[in-house]
C-alpha cells in the first residue's frame, strides 16, 4: 500500500501539534504534502509559527508550512487561549522558528495541489475551523471533485458543545465554512467530541510518552502537562482530550474507530445554537448521509499508536 497523500489544515494548538508529529512519524502510511494554517485556537501569526515549531522539533524544516486565512469567512475570529494558553502551544519552552514560511497562501496551495495531483488521490485533514477549505472550494469549484476524502476534527452530538452549550469550537468559529464543506459532496469523516473526549491523555499515558526520553517526547509531554489543566478542571476527566490526533490515527489505523454514516447539518442562523452539528445519529429523518460520524475509539490502541510512532522521531 502506498502512502496516502494528505494536506493538514491546522491551528496549533497542543493537540494539533501531536497530530502533526504523528503524521511526520508515519511516512509509510502518510505522505504529508504540506501544512496550511488557519486562525482558530489563536490568531494566524501564532498558528503558523507554532506549525513551524512543531516541524522543527521533529527535525523536518523541509515541510512546506503555508499561512492561510486570518479570519472566518463572514465573522470576527473567536480564539481559545483559555484552553491552549497565550501562545497556543503553552507548556514547553518555545523558541523563534528559523525554517521559513512557504510563500504561497494556504488557500492557493490547497487549490494548486489538488489541480496538480491525480484526481481522487489527496485527502484533506482539517484540524481547525474550516475557513481555508471552504475558501478554496469557493475560489476553485473545479477542485471539489478531485478531493479523495476530508477527514476532520469537529462537531459533536452526544457531547453537544465545548465553546457554547450547543457547539464545538472548530465548527462554531466558522459555521458558514463548515456548512459549505458538509454540503460539498466530498466524502467526509468527522471526529466529533463524542469520540475525542474518549481519547484522554491520562497521567499514565503522558508518562509513557515522557519515558521515551527524546526531544519530541519531552516536548509532547510538556505540552500535554499544560493541556490537561483545562479539561481536568472543567469535566473532572483524567486528562486532556487529544482531539486532532484522532484524524491522523484514523488514516493509519481506521479499525481503532467506529461510527455511523449519517446526515449532519450545521446551524448557521440561530443565535442560541450557532455552529451546532445536527447529527441524525438515530436516522429519524430521510436526509441523505453526508458524513461518516465517529462515535467511539479504542483509546488504549490509539495511545499505543501515538507512543510507538513518536518514538521514531
Ligand atoms: Ca485544532
Boltz pocket constraint, residues with backbone or C-beta under 6 A from the ligand:
constraints:
  - pocket:
      binder: B
      contacts: [[A, 10], [A, 11], [A, 12], [A, 13], [A, 15], [A, 16], [A, 41], [A, 127], [A, 128], [A, 244]]
      max_distance: 6.0
